């Protein structure tokens, strides 16, 4: 849905997340639609840029704790309008994805 609406305004299609296991390449490589800017043992910084906005995501491990910081810089009116519904939606999306990652579902026993 995001791609269909945003493409009309010149926003690059992202095609969603692959959802599969990914072997991180190196700085300068891609992780889905993000550019890997920094890659260390406990920290990864990703960016995505277009003419409407720049996004930077920093994921850092501190023991068993995961810190995720997102920064968005808008460049024009469309970028600002785009972020109005996207900001709260991204909080939910990140929470759901982390929950799925950290609390994998346990198969239900077969009735029988």
Gaussian input, Z-matrix of N, CA and C with variables (Angstrom, degrees):
# hf/3-21g

backbone

0 1
 N
 C     1     B1
 C     2     B2     1     A1
 N     3     B3     2     A2     1     D1
 C     4     B4     3     A3     2     D2
 C     5     B5     4     A4     3     D3
 N     6     B6     5     A5     4     D4
 C     7     B7     6     A6     5     D5
 C     8     B8     7     A7     6     D6
 N     9     B9     8     A8     7     D7
 C    10    B10     9     A9     8     D8
 C    11    B11    10    A10     9     D9
 N    12    B12    11    A11    10    D10
 C    13    B13    12    A12    11    D11
 C    14    B14    13    A13    12    D12
 N    15    B15    14    A14    13    D13
 C    16    B16    15    A15    14    D14
 C    17    B17    16    A16    15    D15
 N    18    B18    17    A17    16    D16
 C    19    B19    18    A18    17    D17
 C    20    B20    19    A19    18    D18
 N    21    B21    20    A20    19    D19
 C    22    B22    21    A21    20    D20
 C    23    B23    22    A22    21    D21
 N    24    B24    23    A23    22    D22
 C    25    B25    24    A24    23    D23
 C    26    B26    25    A25    24    D24
 N    27    B27    26    A26    25    D25
 C    28    B28    27    A27    26    D26
 C    29    B29    28    A28    27    D27
 N    30    B30    29    A29    28    D28
 C    31    B31    30    A30    29    D29
 C    32    B32    31    A31    30    D30
 N    33    B33    32    A32    31    D31
 C    34    B34    33    A33    32    D32
 C    35    B35    34    A34    33    D33
 N    36    B36    35    A35    34    D34
 C    37    B37    36    A36    35    D35
 C    38    B38    37    A37    36    D36
 N    39    B39    38    A38    37    D37
 C    40    B40    39    A39    38    D38
 C    41    B41    40    A40    39    D39
 N    42    B42    41    A41    40    D40
 C    43    B43    42    A42    41    D41
 C    44    B44    43    A43    42    D42
 N    45    B45    44    A44    43    D43
 C    46    B46    45    A45    44    D44
 C    47    B47    46    A46    45    D45
 N    48    B48    47    A47    46    D46
 C    49    B49    48    A48    47    D47
 C    50    B50    49    A49    48    D48
 N    51    B51    50    A50    49    D49
 C    52    B52    51    A51    50    D50
 C    53    B53    52    A52    51    D51
 N    54    B54    53    A53    52    D52
 C    55    B55    54    A54    53    D53
 C    56    B56    55    A55    54    D54
 N    57    B57    56    A56    55    D55
 C    58    B58    57    A57    56    D56
 C    59    B59    58    A58    57    D57
 N    60    B60    59    A59    58    D58
 C    61    B61    60    A60    59    D59
 C    62    B62    61    A61    60    D60
 N    63    B63    62    A62    61    D61
 C    64    B64    63    A63    62    D62
 C    65    B65    64    A64    63    D63
 N    66    B66    65    A65    64    D64
 C    67    B67    66    A66    65    D65
 C    68    B68    67    A67    66    D66
 N    69    B69    68    A68    67    D67
 C    70    B70    69    A69    68    D68
 C    71    B71    70    A70    69    D69
 N    72    B72    71    A71    70    D70
 C    73    B73    72    A72    71    D71
 C    74    B74    73    A73    72    D72
 N    75    B75    74    A74    73    D73
 C    76    B76    75    A75    74    D74
 C    77    B77    76    A76    75    D75
 N    78    B78    77    A77    76    D76
 C    79    B79    78    A78    77    D77
 C    80    B80    79    A79    78    D78
 N    81    B81    80    A80    79    D79
 C    82    B82    81    A81    80    D80
 C    83    B83    82    A82    81    D81
 N    84    B84    83    A83    82    D82
 C    85    B85    84    A84    83    D83
 C    86    B86    85    A85    84    D84
 N    87    B87    86    A86    85    D85
 C    88    B88    87    A87    86    D86
 C    89    B89    88    A88    87    D87
 N    90    B90    89    A89    88    D88
 C    91    B91    90    A90    89    D89
 C    92    B92    91    A91    90    D90
 N    93    B93    92    A92    91    D91
 C    94    B94    93    A93    92    D92
 C    95    B95    94    A94    93    D93
 N    96    B96    95    A95    94    D94
 C    97    B97    96    A96    95    D95
 C    98    B98    97    A97    96    D96
 N    99    B99    98    A98    97    D97
 C   100   B100    99    A99    98    D98
 C   101   B101   100   A100    99    D99
 N   102   B102   101   A101   100   D100
 C   103   B103   102   A102   101   D101
 C   104   B104   103   A103   102   D102
 N   105   B105   104   A104   103   D103
 C   106   B106   105   A105   104   D104
 C   107   B107   106   A106   105   D105
 N   108   B108   107   A107   106   D106
 C   109   B109   108   A108   107   D107
 C   110   B110   109   A109   108   D108
 N   111   B111   110   A110   109   D109
 C   112   B112   111   A111   110   D110
 C   113   B113   112   A112   111   D111
 N   114   B114   113   A113   112   D112
 C   115   B115   114   A114   113   D113
 C   116   B116   115   A115   114   D114
 N   117   B117   116   A116   115   D115
 C   118   B118   117   A117   116   D116
 C   119   B119   118   A118   117   D117
 N   120   B120   119   A119   118   D118
 C   121   B121   120   A120   119   D119
 C   122   B122   121   A121   120   D120
 N   123   B123   122   A122   121   D121
 C   124   B124   123   A123   122   D122
 C   125   B125   124   A124   123   D123
 N   126   B126   125   A125   124   D124
 C   127   B127   126   A126   125   D125
 C   128   B128   127   A127   126   D126
 N   129   B129   128   A128   127   D127
 C   130   B130   129   A129   128   D128
 C   131   B131   130   A130   129   D129
 N   132   B132   131   A131   130   D130
 C   133   B133   132   A132   131   D131
 C   134   B134   133   A133   132   D132
 N   135   B135   134   A134   133   D133
 C   136   B136   135   A135   134   D134
 C   137   B137   136   A136   135   D135
 N   138   B138   137   A137   136   D136
 C   139   B139   138   A138   137   D137
 C   140   B140   139   A139   138   D138
 N   141   B141   140   A140   139   D139
 C   142   B142   141   A141   140   D140
 C   143   B143   142   A142   141   D141
 N   144   B144   143   A143   142   D142
 C   145   B145   144   A144   143   D143
 C   146   B146   145   A145   144   D144
 N   147   B147   146   A146   145   D145
 C   148   B148   147   A147   146   D146
 C   149   B149   148   A148   147   D147
 N   150   B150   149   A149   148   D148
 C   151   B151   150   A150   149   D149
 C   152   B152   151   A151   150   D150
 N   153   B153   152   A152   151   D151
 C   154   B154   153   A153   152   D152
 C   155   B155   154   A154   153   D153
 N   156   B156   155   A155   154   D154
 C   157   B157   156   A156   155   D155
 C   158   B158   157   A157   156   D156
 N   159   B159   158   A158   157   D157
 C   160   B160   159   A159   158   D158
 C   161   B161   160   A160   159   D159
 N   162   B162   161   A161   160   D160
 C   163   B163   162   A162   161   D161
 C   164   B164   163   A163   162   D162
 N   165   B165   164   A164   163   D163
 C   166   B166   165   A165   164   D164
 C   167   B167   166   A166   165   D165
 N   168   B168   167   A167   166   D166
 C   169   B169   168   A168   167   D167
 C   170   B170   169   A169   168   D168
 N   171   B171   170   A170   169   D169
 C   172   B172   171   A171   170   D170
 C   173   B173   172   A172   171   D171
 N   174   B174   173   A173   172   D172
 C   175   B175   174   A174   173   D173
 C   176   B176   175   A175   174   D174
 N   177   B177   176   A176   175   D175
 C   178   B178   177   A177   176   D176
 C   179   B179   178   A178   177   D177
 N   180   B180   179   A179   178   D178
 C   181   B181   180   A180   179   D179
 C   182   B182   181   A181   180   D180
 N   183   B183   182   A182   181   D181
 C   184   B184   183   A183   182   D182
 C   185   B185   184   A184   183   D183
 N   186   B186   185   A185   184   D184
 C   187   B187   186   A186   185   D185
 C   188   B188   187   A187   186   D186
 N   189   B189   188   A188   187   D187
 C   190   B190   189   A189   188   D188
 C   191   B191   190   A190   189   D189
 N   192   B192   191   A191   190   D190
 C   193   B193   192   A192   191   D191
 C   194   B194   193   A193   192   D192
 N   195   B195   194   A194   193   D193
 C   196   B196   195   A195   194   D194
 C   197   B197   196   A196   195   D195
 N   198   B198   197   A197   196   D196
 C   199   B199   198   A198   197   D197
 C   200   B200   199   A199   198   D198
 N   201   B201   200   A200   199   D199
 C   202   B202   201   A201   200   D200
 C   203   B203   202   A202   201   D201
 N   204   B204   203   A203   202   D202
 C   205   B205   204   A204   203   D203
 C   206   B206   205   A205   204   D204
 N   207   B207   206   A206   205   D205
 C   208   B208   207   A207   206   D206
 C   209   B209   208   A208   207   D207
 N   210   B210   209   A209   208   D208
 C   211   B211   210   A210   209   D209
 C   212   B212   211   A211   210   D210
 N   213   B213   212   A212   211   D211
 C   214   B214   213   A213   212   D212
 C   215   B215   214   A214   213   D213
 N   216   B216   215   A215   214   D214
 C   217   B217   216   A216   215   D215
 C   218   B218   217   A217   216   D216
 N   219   B219   218   A218   217   D217
 C   220   B220   219   A219   218   D218
 C   221   B221   220   A220   219   D219
 N   222   B222   221   A221   220   D220
 C   223   B223   222   A222   221   D221
 C   224   B224   223   A223   222   D222
 N   225   B225   224   A224   223   D223
 C   226   B226   225   A225   224   D224
 C   227   B227   226   A226   225   D225
 N   228   B228   227   A227   226   D226
 C   229   B229   228   A228   227   D227
 C   230   B230   229   A229   228   D228
 N   231   B231   230   A230   229   D229
 C   232   B232   231   A231   230   D230
 C   233   B233   232   A232   231   D231
 N   234   B234   233   A233   232   D232
 C   235   B235   234   A234   233   D233
 C   236   B236   235   A235   234   D234
 N   237   B237   236   A236   235   D235
 C   238   B238   237   A237   236   D236
 C   239   B239   238   A238   237   D237
 N   240   B240   239   A239   238   D238
 C   241   B241   240   A240   239   D239
 C   242   B242   241   A241   240   D240
 N   243   B243   242   A242   241   D241
 C   244   B244   243   A243   242   D242
 C   245   B245   244   A244   243   D243
 N   246   B246   245   A245   244   D244
 C   247   B247   246   A246   245   D245
 C   248   B248   247   A247   246   D246
 N   249   B249   248   A248   247   D247
 C   250   B250   249   A249   248   D248
 C   251   B251   250   A250   249   D249
 N   252   B252   251   A251   250   D250
 C   253   B253   252   A252   251   D251
 C   254   B254   253   A253   252   D252
 N   255   B255   254   A254   253   D253
 C   256   B256   255   A255   254   D254
 C   257   B257   256   A256   255   D255
 N   258   B258   257   A257   256   D256
 C   259   B259   258   A258   257   D257
 C   260   B260   259   A259   258   D258
 N   261   B261   260   A260   259   D259
 C   262   B262   261   A261   260   D260
 C   263   B263   262   A262   261   D261
 N   264   B264   263   A263   262   D262
 C   265   B265   264   A264   263   D263
 C   266   B266   265   A265   264   D264
 N   267   B267   266   A266   265   D265
 C   268   B268   267   A267   266   D266
 C   269   B269   268   A268   267   D267
 N   270   B270   269   A269   268   D268
 C   271   B271   270   A270   269   D269
 C   272   B272   271   A271   270   D270
 N   273   B273   272   A272   271   D271
 C   274   B274   273   A273   272   D272
 C   275   B275   274   A274   273   D273
 N   276   B276   275   A275   274   D274
 C   277   B277   276   A276   275   D275
 C   278   B278   277   A277   276   D276
 N   279   B279   278   A278   277   D277
 C   280   B280   279   A279   278   D278
 C   281   B281   280   A280   279   D279
 N   282   B282   281   A281   280   D280
 C   283   B283   282   A282   281   D281
 C   284   B284   283   A283   282   D282
 N   285   B285   284   A284   283   D283
 C   286   B286   285   A285   284   D284
 C   287   B287   286   A286   285   D285
 N   288   B288   287   A287   286   D286
 C   289   B289   288   A288   287   D287
 C   290   B290   289   A289   288   D288
 N   291   B291   290   A290   289   D289
 C   292   B292   291   A291   290   D290
 C   293   B293   292   A292   291   D291
 N   294   B294   293   A293   292   D292
 C   295   B295   294   A294   293   D293
 C   296   B296   295   A295   294   D294
 N   297   B297   296   A296   295   D295
 C   298   B298   297   A297   296   D296
 C   299   B299   298   A298   297   D297
 N   300   B300   299   A299   298   D298
 C   301   B301   300   A300   299   D299
 C   302   B302   301   A301   300   D300
 N   303   B303   302   A302   301   D301
 C   304   B304   303   A303   302   D302
 C   305   B305   304   A304   303   D303
 N   306   B306   305   A305   304   D304
 C   307   B307   306   A306   305   D305
 C   308   B308   307   A307   306   D306
 N   309   B309   308   A308   307   D307
 C   310   B310   309   A309   308   D308
 C   311   B311   310   A310   309   D309
 N   312   B312   311   A311   310   D310
 C   313   B313   312   A312   311   D311
 C   314   B314   313   A313   312   D312
 N   315   B315   314   A314   313   D313
 C   316   B316   315   A315   314   D314
 C   317   B317   316   A316   315   D315
 N   318   B318   317   A317   316   D316
 C   319   B319   318   A318   317   D317
 C   320   B320   319   A319   318   D318
 N   321   B321   320   A320   319   D319
 C   322   B322   321   A321   320   D320
 C   323   B323   322   A322   321   D321
 N   324   B324   323   A323   322   D322
 C   325   B325   324   A324   323   D323
 C   326   B326   325   A325   324   D324
 N   327   B327   326   A326   325   D325
 C   328   B328   327   A327   326   D326
 C   329   B329   328   A328   327   D327
 N   330   B330   329   A329   328   D328
 C   331   B331   330   A330   329   D329
 C   332   B332   331   A331   330   D330
 N   333   B333   332   A332   331   D331
 C   334   B334   333   A333   332   D332
 C   335   B335   334   A334   333   D333

   B1=1.4459
   B2=1.5257
   B3=1.3269
   B4=1.4607
   B5=1.5191
   B6=1.3306
   B7=1.4621
   B8=1.5239
   B9=1.3237
   B10=1.4620
   B11=1.5252
   B12=1.3222
   B13=1.4637
   B14=1.5204
   B15=1.3114
   B16=1.4645
   B17=1.5238
   B18=1.3292
   B19=1.4670
   B20=1.5196
   B21=1.3219
   B22=1.4750
   B23=1.5203
   B24=1.3224
   B25=1.4658
   B26=1.5280
   B27=1.3251
   B28=1.4553
   B29=1.5098
   B30=1.3212
   B31=1.4613
   B32=1.5234
   B33=1.3202
   B34=1.4620
   B35=1.5312
   B36=1.3227
   B37=1.4704
   B38=1.5276
   B39=1.3313
   B40=1.4609
   B41=1.5169
   B42=1.3134
   B43=1.4637
   B44=1.5095
   B45=1.3169
   B46=1.4574
   B47=1.5148
   B48=1.3043
   B49=1.4576
   B50=1.5171
   B51=1.3230
   B52=1.4575
   B53=1.5239
   B54=1.3265
   B55=1.4588
   B56=1.5144
   B57=1.2985
   B58=1.4580
   B59=1.5115
   B60=1.3187
   B61=1.4506
   B62=1.5197
   B63=1.3102
   B64=1.4554
   B65=1.5121
   B66=1.2998
   B67=1.4497
   B68=1.5184
   B69=1.3283
   B70=1.4581
   B71=1.5140
   B72=1.3103
   B73=1.4610
   B74=1.5220
   B75=1.2854
   B76=1.4600
   B77=1.5105
   B78=1.3116
   B79=1.4592
   B80=1.5263
   B81=1.3220
   B82=1.4566
   B83=1.5146
   B84=1.3450
   B85=1.4600
   B86=1.5181
   B87=1.3114
   B88=1.4583
   B89=1.5194
   B90=1.3169
   B91=1.4603
   B92=1.5195
   B93=1.3117
   B94=1.4595
   B95=1.5306
   B96=1.3189
   B97=1.4662
   B98=1.5258
   B99=1.3235
   B100=1.4663
   B101=1.5251
   B102=1.3147
   B103=1.4547
   B104=1.5240
   B105=1.3287
   B106=1.4628
   B107=1.5272
   B108=1.3243
   B109=1.4644
   B110=1.5251
   B111=1.3341
   B112=1.4666
   B113=1.5165
   B114=1.3147
   B115=1.4563
   B116=1.5188
   B117=1.3365
   B118=1.4641
   B119=1.5196
   B120=1.3132
   B121=1.4726
   B122=1.5218
   B123=1.3315
   B124=1.4595
   B125=1.5227
   B126=1.3159
   B127=1.4589
   B128=1.5223
   B129=1.3292
   B130=1.4611
   B131=1.5269
   B132=1.3286
   B133=1.4551
   B134=1.5149
   B135=1.3344
   B136=1.4559
   B137=1.5224
   B138=1.3432
   B139=1.4648
   B140=1.5213
   B141=1.3134
   B142=1.4644
   B143=1.5225
   B144=1.3220
   B145=1.4707
   B146=1.5198
   B147=1.3265
   B148=1.4560
   B149=1.5244
   B150=1.3132
   B151=1.4689
   B152=1.5263
   B153=1.3295
   B154=1.4625
   B155=1.5217
   B156=1.3283
   B157=1.4649
   B158=1.5207
   B159=1.3242
   B160=1.4619
   B161=1.5190
   B162=1.3328
   B163=1.4643
   B164=1.5194
   B165=1.3262
   B166=1.4564
   B167=1.5223
   B168=1.3301
   B169=1.4639
   B170=1.5192
   B171=1.3177
   B172=1.4585
   B173=1.5238
   B174=1.3185
   B175=1.4598
   B176=1.5186
   B177=1.3283
   B178=1.4596
   B179=1.5247
   B180=1.3267
   B181=1.4574
   B182=1.5220
   B183=1.3142
   B184=1.4623
   B185=1.5267
   B186=1.3202
   B187=1.4634
   B188=1.5173
   B189=1.3303
   B190=1.4677
   B191=1.5259
   B192=1.2971
   B193=1.4623
   B194=1.5308
   B195=1.3301
   B196=1.4605
   B197=1.5243
   B198=1.3163
   B199=1.4607
   B200=1.5226
   B201=1.3263
   B202=1.4515
   B203=1.5182
   B204=1.3221
   B205=1.4561
   B206=1.5207
   B207=1.3210
   B208=1.4550
   B209=1.5260
   B210=1.3097
   B211=1.4588
   B212=1.5225
   B213=1.3247
   B214=1.4570
   B215=1.5156
   B216=1.3219
   B217=1.4593
   B218=1.5183
   B219=1.3314
   B220=1.4602
   B221=1.5220
   B222=1.3367
   B223=1.4676
   B224=1.5188
   B225=1.3321
   B226=1.4593
   B227=1.5280
   B228=1.3284
   B229=1.4597
   B230=1.5278
   B231=1.3218
   B232=1.4593
   B233=1.5216
   B234=1.3309
   B235=1.4563
   B236=1.5175
   B237=1.3356
   B238=1.4731
   B239=1.5306
   B240=1.3401
   B241=1.4637
   B242=1.5257
   B243=1.3199
   B244=1.4596
   B245=1.5256
   B246=1.3308
   B247=1.4647
   B248=1.5238
   B249=1.3286
   B250=1.4710
   B251=1.5308
   B252=1.3403
   B253=1.4734
   B254=1.5293
   B255=1.3292
   B256=1.4602
   B257=1.5244
   B258=1.3208
   B259=1.4750
   B260=1.5302
   B261=1.3354
   B262=1.4724
   B263=1.5295
   B264=1.3343
   B265=1.4649
   B266=1.5272
   B267=1.3214
   B268=1.4634
   B269=1.5160
   B270=1.3122
   B271=1.4721
   B272=1.5266
   B273=1.3165
   B274=1.4624
   B275=1.5293
   B276=1.3225
   B277=1.4642
   B278=1.5274
   B279=1.3239
   B280=1.4677
   B281=1.5221
   B282=1.3207
   B283=1.4595
   B284=1.5245
   B285=1.3364
   B286=1.4656
   B287=1.5251
   B288=1.3277
   B289=1.4624
   B290=1.5302
   B291=1.3174
   B292=1.4706
   B293=1.5180
   B294=1.2985
   B295=1.4583
   B296=1.5290
   B297=1.3259
   B298=1.4619
   B299=1.5260
   B300=1.3238
   B301=1.4564
   B302=1.5275
   B303=1.3205
   B304=1.4602
   B305=1.5281
   B306=1.3128
   B307=1.4590
   B308=1.5229
   B309=1.3210
   B310=1.4707
   B311=1.5289
   B312=1.2966
   B313=1.4616
   B314=1.5191
   B315=1.2866
   B316=1.4685
   B317=1.5141
   B318=1.3395
   B319=1.4748
   B320=1.5240
   B321=1.3117
   B322=1.4602
   B323=1.5184
   B324=1.3347
   B325=1.4766
   B326=1.5287
   B327=1.3208
   B328=1.4597
   B329=1.5222
   B330=1.3032
   B331=1.4812
   B332=1.5275
   B333=1.2811
   B334=1.4103
   B335=1.4119
   A1=109.67
   A2=116.64
   A3=121.32
   A4=110.91
   A5=116.80
   A6=120.86
   A7=111.56
   A8=117.28
   A9=121.48
   A10=111.70
   A11=116.77
   A12=120.49
   A13=110.87
   A14=117.23
   A15=121.66
   A16=113.39
   A17=117.76
   A18=120.60
   A19=111.49
   A20=116.89
   A21=121.16
   A22=112.18
   A23=116.40
   A24=121.37
   A25=112.13
   A26=116.19
   A27=120.18
   A28=114.88
   A29=117.96
   A30=121.47
   A31=108.19
   A32=115.88
   A33=121.79
   A34=110.48
   A35=115.90
   A36=120.85
   A37=109.00
   A38=116.18
   A39=118.99
   A40=112.18
   A41=117.38
   A42=119.75
   A43=114.39
   A44=118.34
   A45=121.06
   A46=112.91
   A47=115.19
   A48=122.17
   A49=109.21
   A50=116.55
   A51=120.98
   A52=111.42
   A53=117.45
   A54=121.15
   A55=114.57
   A56=117.57
   A57=120.75
   A58=111.73
   A59=115.47
   A60=120.12
   A61=108.65
   A62=115.75
   A63=120.76
   A64=108.88
   A65=116.14
   A66=120.41
   A67=106.10
   A68=115.96
   A69=119.62
   A70=109.89
   A71=114.27
   A72=118.63
   A73=109.87
   A74=116.69
   A75=120.57
   A76=108.48
   A77=115.60
   A78=120.24
   A79=107.52
   A80=116.03
   A81=121.58
   A82=112.59
   A83=117.21
   A84=121.45
   A85=110.72
   A86=115.63
   A87=121.77
   A88=110.84
   A89=116.30
   A90=124.47
   A91=104.57
   A92=116.48
   A93=122.88
   A94=108.06
   A95=118.42
   A96=120.05
   A97=112.80
   A98=117.52
   A99=121.61
   A100=110.89
   A101=115.90
   A102=123.29
   A103=107.57
   A104=117.53
   A105=121.38
   A106=107.54
   A107=116.10
   A108=121.88
   A109=112.19
   A110=116.02
   A111=121.49
   A112=107.56
   A113=116.56
   A114=120.75
   A115=108.43
   A116=114.75
   A117=121.44
   A118=108.33
   A119=117.03
   A120=120.85
   A121=112.21
   A122=117.38
   A123=120.48
   A124=113.36
   A125=118.45
   A126=120.42
   A127=111.37
   A128=114.18
   A129=120.59
   A130=107.48
   A131=115.78
   A132=121.21
   A133=108.01
   A134=114.92
   A135=122.32
   A136=109.16
   A137=117.38
   A138=120.88
   A139=110.20
   A140=114.08
   A141=123.00
   A142=105.59
   A143=116.17
   A144=120.33
   A145=110.12
   A146=115.65
   A147=121.22
   A148=108.37
   A149=116.87
   A150=118.54
   A151=112.97
   A152=117.64
   A153=121.40
   A154=113.25
   A155=116.31
   A156=118.81
   A157=111.21
   A158=114.81
   A159=123.15
   A160=107.29
   A161=115.94
   A162=121.92
   A163=108.29
   A164=116.25
   A165=121.16
   A166=107.42
   A167=115.50
   A168=122.40
   A169=107.55
   A170=116.47
   A171=121.55
   A172=107.44
   A173=116.05
   A174=122.49
   A175=106.94
   A176=115.94
   A177=120.67
   A178=110.30
   A179=115.43
   A180=121.56
   A181=109.01
   A182=115.28
   A183=121.51
   A184=105.89
   A185=116.05
   A186=120.20
   A187=108.32
   A188=116.45
   A189=121.10
   A190=112.28
   A191=116.59
   A192=121.67
   A193=110.30
   A194=116.40
   A195=122.16
   A196=108.06
   A197=116.10
   A198=121.52
   A199=107.97
   A200=116.28
   A201=121.35
   A202=107.51
   A203=114.92
   A204=120.95
   A205=107.72
   A206=116.13
   A207=121.15
   A208=108.63
   A209=114.63
   A210=120.76
   A211=108.03
   A212=115.94
   A213=121.12
   A214=108.50
   A215=115.83
   A216=122.12
   A217=106.58
   A218=116.17
   A219=119.82
   A220=109.34
   A221=115.80
   A222=121.57
   A223=113.68
   A224=117.11
   A225=118.74
   A226=109.56
   A227=115.58
   A228=121.25
   A229=111.54
   A230=117.89
   A231=119.18
   A232=110.74
   A233=117.93
   A234=121.02
   A235=112.09
   A236=116.01
   A237=119.69
   A238=111.10
   A239=117.33
   A240=120.40
   A241=111.51
   A242=116.27
   A243=121.89
   A244=110.85
   A245=116.50
   A246=120.25
   A247=113.62
   A248=118.88
   A249=120.42
   A250=111.18
   A251=120.26
   A252=118.42
   A253=113.31
   A254=116.25
   A255=119.84
   A256=112.45
   A257=117.93
   A258=120.35
   A259=112.31
   A260=119.40
   A261=117.42
   A262=112.70
   A263=117.35
   A264=119.79
   A265=110.74
   A266=117.50
   A267=120.33
   A268=111.85
   A269=117.67
   A270=119.59
   A271=110.25
   A272=115.80
   A273=120.56
   A274=110.93
   A275=116.85
   A276=120.73
   A277=110.83
   A278=117.39
   A279=120.80
   A280=109.92
   A281=117.48
   A282=121.27
   A283=110.55
   A284=117.52
   A285=120.77
   A286=111.57
   A287=117.48
   A288=120.66
   A289=110.89
   A290=117.36
   A291=120.03
   A292=110.73
   A293=116.51
   A294=119.78
   A295=109.83
   A296=116.78
   A297=121.41
   A298=110.77
   A299=116.38
   A300=121.29
   A301=111.57
   A302=116.45
   A303=120.94
   A304=113.67
   A305=117.27
   A306=120.89
   A307=109.23
   A308=116.58
   A309=118.58
   A310=110.53
   A311=114.78
   A312=118.44
   A313=109.83
   A314=114.66
   A315=121.41
   A316=106.66
   A317=117.26
   A318=118.12
   A319=111.29
   A320=115.09
   A321=120.18
   A322=108.78
   A323=117.34
   A324=119.11
   A325=108.98
   A326=115.04
   A327=120.71
   A328=109.80
   A329=114.32
   A330=118.74
   A331=108.28
   A332=116.25
   A333=112.25
   A334=121.70
   D1=-43.26
   D2=-179.86
   D3=-58.26
   D4=-46.17
   D5=-178.67
   D6=-63.92
   D7=-42.49
   D8=-177.28
   D9=-61.80
   D10=-42.04
   D11=-179.05
   D12=-77.41
   D13=-49.14
   D14=-173.65
   D15=-68.40
   D16=-30.93
   D17=-178.32
   D18=-60.96
   D19=-28.19
   D20=177.92
   D21=-64.93
   D22=-19.13
   D23=-178.66
   D24=-108.78
   D25=14.89
   D26=176.45
   D27=83.58
   D28=15.62
   D29=178.74
   D30=-84.71
   D31=134.02
   D32=179.76
   D33=-61.68
   D34=133.78
   D35=176.39
   D36=-67.71
   D37=137.63
   D38=179.75
   D39=-105.20
   D40=-22.67
   D41=176.36
   D42=69.29
   D43=11.31
   D44=178.35
   D45=75.86
   D46=-170.96
   D47=-179.78
   D48=-98.40
   D49=144.17
   D50=-178.38
   D51=-65.76
   D52=-35.18
   D53=178.71
   D54=79.42
   D55=-9.93
   D56=-179.84
   D57=-90.22
   D58=171.15
   D59=175.01
   D60=-67.99
   D61=138.17
   D62=-176.26
   D63=-124.22
   D64=133.98
   D65=172.06
   D66=-96.28
   D67=114.59
   D68=-176.81
   D69=-66.60
   D70=132.02
   D71=-179.05
   D72=-79.52
   D73=-92.70
   D74=-176.71
   D75=-158.70
   D76=173.81
   D77=176.08
   D78=-57.29
   D79=133.56
   D80=-176.88
   D81=97.36
   D82=-12.98
   D83=177.51
   D84=-82.94
   D85=-179.65
   D86=-178.81
   D87=-111.89
   D88=145.51
   D89=169.49
   D90=-127.08
   D91=101.71
   D92=-167.71
   D93=52.72
   D94=-119.44
   D95=-177.88
   D96=-96.59
   D97=4.80
   D98=179.97
   D99=-94.15
   D100=147.45
   D101=170.77
   D102=-91.22
   D103=131.53
   D104=177.49
   D105=-81.09
   D106=111.29
   D107=-177.97
   D108=-92.31
   D109=-34.76
   D110=-176.78
   D111=-146.92
   D112=136.49
   D113=-178.63
   D114=-144.22
   D115=112.18
   D116=-179.77
   D117=-130.47
   D118=-179.96
   D119=-179.18
   D120=-58.68
   D121=-40.24
   D122=-174.34
   D123=-120.59
   D124=5.95
   D125=-177.22
   D126=-144.30
   D127=139.53
   D128=175.34
   D129=-136.77
   D130=134.68
   D131=177.61
   D132=-121.02
   D133=128.06
   D134=-177.75
   D135=-122.16
   D136=147.98
   D137=176.55
   D138=-135.54
   D139=155.30
   D140=171.09
   D141=-143.97
   D142=128.80
   D143=-175.70
   D144=-130.96
   D145=141.56
   D146=167.92
   D147=-147.60
   D148=-172.55
   D149=-174.34
   D150=-73.12
   D151=-13.77
   D152=-178.37
   D153=-95.91
   D154=-34.85
   D155=-178.54
   D156=-162.58
   D157=159.06
   D158=173.93
   D159=-117.47
   D160=135.47
   D161=179.98
   D162=-120.86
   D163=134.13
   D164=173.55
   D165=-128.25
   D166=130.19
   D167=178.81
   D168=-120.11
   D169=129.36
   D170=175.91
   D171=-118.91
   D172=123.89
   D173=178.63
   D174=-115.35
   D175=122.47
   D176=-175.41
   D177=-132.08
   D178=133.76
   D179=176.43
   D180=-97.81
   D181=134.79
   D182=176.34
   D183=-132.92
   D184=87.19
   D185=-173.52
   D186=68.27
   D187=-122.13
   D188=178.14
   D189=-92.06
   D190=2.58
   D191=-176.98
   D192=-97.76
   D193=137.04
   D194=176.45
   D195=-111.91
   D196=126.08
   D197=175.17
   D198=-109.37
   D199=127.39
   D200=177.24
   D201=-122.25
   D202=123.06
   D203=179.13
   D204=-119.97
   D205=130.50
   D206=177.42
   D207=-119.55
   D208=137.59
   D209=177.48
   D210=-130.20
   D211=131.97
   D212=179.42
   D213=-126.90
   D214=130.17
   D215=174.39
   D216=-115.79
   D217=118.73
   D218=179.20
   D219=-90.70
   D220=148.25
   D221=-177.16
   D222=-109.97
   D223=-15.90
   D224=-175.86
   D225=-158.44
   D226=-177.62
   D227=-177.43
   D228=-61.78
   D229=-42.11
   D230=179.74
   D231=-61.23
   D232=-41.86
   D233=178.09
   D234=-59.30
   D235=-41.81
   D236=178.92
   D237=-67.95
   D238=-43.33
   D239=179.04
   D240=-65.38
   D241=-38.51
   D242=178.98
   D243=-59.29
   D244=-39.81
   D245=-175.55
   D246=-73.53
   D247=-17.38
   D248=-178.93
   D249=-58.41
   D250=-53.77
   D251=177.26
   D252=-82.91
   D253=-25.21
   D254=-173.70
   D255=-72.53
   D256=-39.29
   D257=-176.49
   D258=-55.67
   D259=-54.20
   D260=179.14
   D261=-67.74
   D262=-32.55
   D263=179.44
   D264=-65.42
   D265=-38.97
   D266=-179.87
   D267=-64.64
   D268=-36.24
   D269=176.93
   D270=-58.50
   D271=-44.55
   D272=179.96
   D273=-67.60
   D274=-43.95
   D275=-179.60
   D276=-60.67
   D277=-46.02
   D278=-179.83
   D279=-63.15
   D280=-44.29
   D281=179.53
   D282=-60.03
   D283=-45.88
   D284=-179.44
   D285=-65.36
   D286=-40.81
   D287=-179.91
   D288=-66.49
   D289=-42.04
   D290=178.09
   D291=-65.65
   D292=-40.24
   D293=178.78
   D294=-62.32
   D295=-42.70
   D296=178.50
   D297=-63.52
   D298=-39.11
   D299=-179.45
   D300=-70.40
   D301=-44.08
   D302=-172.40
   D303=-89.14
   D304=-22.72
   D305=-179.50
   D306=-124.78
   D307=69.14
   D308=-178.04
   D309=-60.02
   D310=147.46
   D311=-178.64
   D312=-71.46
   D313=141.51
   D314=177.21
   D315=-93.61
   D316=129.57
   D317=-179.77
   D318=-58.39
   D319=138.07
   D320=178.73
   D321=-75.85
   D322=141.74
   D323=177.77
   D324=-67.50
   D325=145.73
   D326=178.78
   D327=-73.25
   D328=135.59
   D329=176.36
   D330=-74.50
   D331=140.59
   D332=178.12
   D333=169.34

